């Protein structure tokens, strides 16, 4: 008797390999992406904190150097009051005096603390020539024959700030127009205050942007204008990088960040001056933009109550404007 064929295998239950469903895969990928995004935010925040700490340390070194400069010269680096004679003589070769260029503050800081310019080859020293090649300078100047800037001689003094600790803008010939750069390659801005006791909202305005050739000493009770304002801090000192033609710190943004929230140049009733110290050091944050940045046309954004900045300075920004 023939037995029927064994078809038991045909009736065995089908087994499936373990795995993820499409929904499970989507959820898993989403969780991984979320965790990656959270970790990336944390890494960026840590990097920004590290940059801010480094920048703060750099500013502290510059402050020590400025104090040493003041100990030697009884004042912090500042610009001479403009005169008709200065306007017509000794420009930088392009028709612009250092005192009247729109990144003059950053360049003054570098010249005063590092003096990276050349010694000079002629009898009369040209702009930026300080009697010593590279960092360092001489202070003895011989005036003869009615010349404006005489032969520089005497002892060579070292720089107040070690040049190898900072990057310098080196695109200008002979470094005579150099600027000290932060670790992101942006110039460190310097705003020397008006000498003497702080004068906020009295004879002078608090922070304004005026070409020093165009203003005269204000009078108590007189509203500041382009021809009468003599600001405690002059936003004109650093408004445009003349090497790259790149905007720096917009005047209205500077006013807003220093406590002049209605941006009229004064500290009015209800406003509080953020600082009145003898100079400001200002560094662009991780975003590489001073203040609140610029619109696509290159105009400084008008500050609003929502405006935030990651800039670093030698004073504390109001908590409401810090990123």
C-alpha angles and dihedrals in degrees: 000000000000116000119225116257117272106251096162091116090062091060099046114117114258114247123212128212116246115257148125127288118229091257091051091050092050092049092047094049089047092052091048091049091049092050091047091051092049092048091047091052089050092049092049091047091050091048091050091049090051091049091048091051091049091048091049090052090050091051089049090055090050091050090053089050091049090051089052090050090050091049090057100039101027091236142057119257110283142154124270116244107265120250133184088252092055093049093057101041143057102010123169093263095268099075094263126109118217089238092058103041118107098241094042095125095060091047094046090054091053094045093048098046104030107014095199095175127116126270094244128241104221132070091255119056116233124212111300095015109121106170095261129081112232125352113001135049148216123235103195111099124180116210113201137160094014092294121156102226113021134200113304115223143146132069120355111233121205123241120273090227124045106247093209091062093063138044115241131207101251104175094097118087115268092354089269090132099037128144131206110247130208123231090275094055097255121130119258105237122222125197113184111205125230107276120252131035117345110274108194119175093343125088089342135040120246102237124353138153111239134147103242090227090064105049135079130193110288126231126236109269094016116125111239117253134171090273102037105035117105102178128208085227120023114212087196088076091078117014103119134025101231091197096058099015086234119148114247122186117350114229095231091049091050091050092049094048092049093055102270092120096172089050097225095131096255138087101241131188109299093025126100126207109239093212143351099188121141096262142007126224113198130187130183113241130234091294090064093232127113116229113341098334132240137286122245090272092058095252119136112256113249108245119245134182088269096052115121133183136193094201119136124218142162089264134052118265115220109273091240094065100044120104 
